[in-house]
Amino acid sequence: MKLEVKANGQCIGWLSVDNDSGLYQFEYSANWLSQEKRFPLSPVLPLDTGIISAEQHSAAVRQFFQNLLPEGQALDDAALANKVSKANLMGLLIALGQETAGALTINLADRPTQTELEPVASSMRLLSQEELSARIRSRPDDAFTVWDGKVRLSIAGHQDKIAILERHGDWYLVDDDQLASTHILKPDPIQSRLKGMTINEFACMKLAKAVGIATAETNMLWIPEPIVLIQRFDRVIQADHIQRLHCIDGCQALGLGVSMKYERPYGDGRDVQHIRDGASLPKLFALLDQASSKPAVDRVGLLRWAIFQVLIGNTDAHGKNLSFFMDAGGLSLAPAYDLVCCLLYAEDRIADTLAMAIGDNFNPTDLSAYDWALMAQECRLKPKLVSRELKQLAKKISTVWPKLQIELIQNGAKQPILDGIGGILLRQCEHANNIAAEIPKVSPKLL
């Protein structure tokens, strides 16, 4: 089987799998390779494959494309709706490949022409707030990602979400390669223990922007259920069309499978917590050294992103919650997204350990100057830079948060949730201020 992979209508190449060997292959098209602005799908899938075994290439290809799929229940729902095994990568890509994260659209290479296909009604389907509200309430019985018998999501992650096109204040569901969604819409999770997640994410996203971190534009609405509406940074709205930007997550950039998005991919248990083969800050900083089009700028941006996660208590900042634009010049850090104070739910058995360690420490509430100094050494950062950025960001958050709460409440945020978030981040910032000056004083001999 062979699939055609396009970006903004232009064929980049073909994805295929050999039924006998089970090996995957991605072949760039000659026309794409002749383009001045050509780019590879990922640093691990270069335009010139060089000397690499078929098995290594197959693994890199499979992992890249698997990372385009949703996870958890959303993947189960997608497989069920399309009558495809969730282990059938090619089948799922055919079903979900029109609206992936980034620029790519995926279709059968030898699909019938439009004249041979059955007529399609409309590729834009109006979504009213009343219908959306009803579907949010019916989630215990109806999969939120499946609308009109079609899966309206192929974006990785566990949380309920759908992709919509916003036009002149109206929302539409779209499902062809001539259109693209512009926003991601998320309701509160079904689980009662995660109630208030929309307010949590809205608050953390607004806080990140307020302290100078490039962040996806986010709004909060009540229909009357709370939803967050995130503008897609991998889309550019033009006068007559929507341009898709090629954007890959940290796992795709590092050549890791979705199961390796946490630094300790096998969990925090006593017997496996020493295994740290997954996405990590040292690997991400090394990636920028090798592939970034502006490594100095991106390294500071990644450092600020990592510090911010600690200061807001986001223990779920893993390899797939970080993305990069990819173009002819190389990688560049994309805006931040999925920013949540996870420590707010620590008493409800939500993980209270970091997805990626600071040095050797996965405990976000007990980081020492030594931990930050070790992280600096491992990531080839100057300790003074880490100290300065930690102190400055902690000070900004402490200063901005009280004023920001007024805006958040005006948007419907509930005071008890903001109080919970504020208590955590202010404690985190106070602790960071207390240790920041000690980071450059840690002797390299101890590291």
Summary of the structure (lengths in Angstrom):
residues: 447
radius of gyration: 22.1
end to end distance: 51.3
largest distance: 71.6
contacts: 1439
relative contact order: 0.10
helix: 39%
strand: 19%
